[in-house]
Structures are given as structure tokens and as C-alpha cells.
Amino acid sequence: MPWIQLQIPADPDNADQLEDLLMELGADAVSMEDAADQPLYEPDPGTTPLWHETRVTGLFDSDRNIEQLCAEISSRWHQETQQSLSDIEVTLVEDKDWERVWMDDFTPLRFGERLWIVPSWHEAPDPKGANLLLDPGLAFGTGTHPTTALCLEWLDGHPVADKQVIDYGCGSGILGLAALLLGANHVIAVDTDPQALEASRENARRNEVDDDRLDLYLPADEPDAVAQVLLANILAQPLIGLAPHLAARVVTGGDIVLSGILSNQARDVMEAYEPWFIMDEPEQRDEWVRLTGRRRDR
């Protein structure tokens, strides 16, 4: 059975109200997406930001009368907001096994020579490789973004065996867990979001990582520990503010790996870390860069 798909432009102030209206009128599913390719960076605590130009999409049964449905949406919207809706774009969508289609779109990803991110429904392409089981679509990172990919490639290309690693801003735990699979002895993972710590804990369990190899902390509870490798895939401004704190966590000669940085922000971040680190030239992918450096004498 095909579906009626309605797409309606909205702004952040009324997108939630429009979503509620479509559900009240019988939508089987409603979603929101960016209508202008606007990135959303780290939100303020307690906020759920939307794009300046948001597209609200509703799916309805194909037996609905399209003209009546659109007219009812426009009428109800005007009654509730005293505003007129922009054009409603109508499309007939073929019925598919959407879960199967979604799963088929995601295959194992390779980073460097040994490291793979493998969705749970796939066999590992290289059974002898470092295979991290992690499903796409998680809120906290699965390796598809250039910032994460750059960090994973660094881990694969540099020796971390038997080292202690700090993963600062761990999200899903992807970087710390990859380090463990590549031979790191122990990882300290830190994140401001308790849900991220829970996601990291669950992903560690799925990858059969021993509890004593991964410790998870909120920043307020973080131990006063040092590491041979520190990874921080956050954003430029937090990285700049955290420079003294993160520098103190790296042993002399240890490595720091920073990401989540736009190319036009790289110089400012490098300057923030140069008092403590000999910084390398940035490694860029699309508009994002990875910065690395080695700790000077403490």
C-alpha cells in the first residue's frame, strides 16, 4: 500500500505545534528535517534546537482524500495560530520494508588497516581485524562523521597497545572502545551527559569489553589521572577552554588528538595547545580538521 507524504515548511517556533496537528489528524508518522543544510552544533543544556528552516513530514494512509486532508490542515492551522501555512508538498510514497531498506544502506566501515565499525546485522569483513560492533543511527556517534572518522584513522595508524587512554567527550564510547580493541590497556571515558555514559557502557558490554578496562565519569567525578593518549572529539570553543585541563592529563611525550573543529577554527585551537604540545599540521576532511600533538616536558 502506498502512503501519502505531506511536507510542510516550518520555523523552529511552530514546528512542534505543526507536528502535533498532523498527529491529531491521523498521521501514522511525523518527522522533522533540515530544509537548508544548516548544521546544529552542541546545544545549550536543557534545549532541543531545530533548524532555522525546518521541514515537517507526515505520512498518511493512501485512502485519505488528499484535497480534504490538505484543506483541513490549513484550516486547523489558521484557527490555532492565525497564520497561513506555506505550500503543502504532496507525494505518493511506495510501500517498502523500510527497516530492511535502512539496514541495507549501512555496511561495515573501515578506518585504516585494521579497524572496522560493524553493524550488528553484518558479519565482520575481516575476522582478524579490530571489529567494533556499533549500529548506525545512535545519538552519540558511529563513525560516519568526518570528525570521528579522522580520530579512528589516527588510532589505527598509531600504537596504542598497553597504553592508558582518556576519551574526553566520549559520546557512544566509539573512540575509547576502538582504542581498547586496538590493544590499549585501559580507557578513562568522560562525558557531561549521563546518557552518553550509559550508551558507552552498553556498547562496551556488546563488545565484550571487561569492566576493569573502561571507567566512565562525569567531569565532576573525573579522577586526577594521566594517560599516554588523550582523545577529545568535541567542538572548538570547549576545546580552547579545556586546554590547561586536558594538557595536565597527558604524560610527557604523550599524544593528544583533537577533533570537532572547523578548518577556519584550527589556528585558534592550535594556539591554545601550543604552550604544552608540539602541534602537527592539521589533517582536513571536508570542512573539518583533526589536530594532533606531543606533550612537551611537564
Secondary structure, DSSP 8 states (H G I E B T S, - for coil): --EEEEEEEE-TTTHHHHHHHHHHTT-SEEEEEESS--------TT-----SSEEEEEEEETTS-HHHHHHHHHHHHHHHHS------EEEEE----HHHHHHHT---EEETTTEEEE-TTS--S-TTSEEEE--TT-TT--S-SHHHHHHHHHHHHS--TT-EEEEES-TTSHHHHHHHHTT-SEEEEE-S-HHHHHHHHHHHHHTT--GGGEEEE-GGG--S--EEEEEEES-HHHHHHTHHHHHTTEEEEEEEEEEEEEGGGHHHHHHHHTTTEEE---EEETTEEEEEEEE---
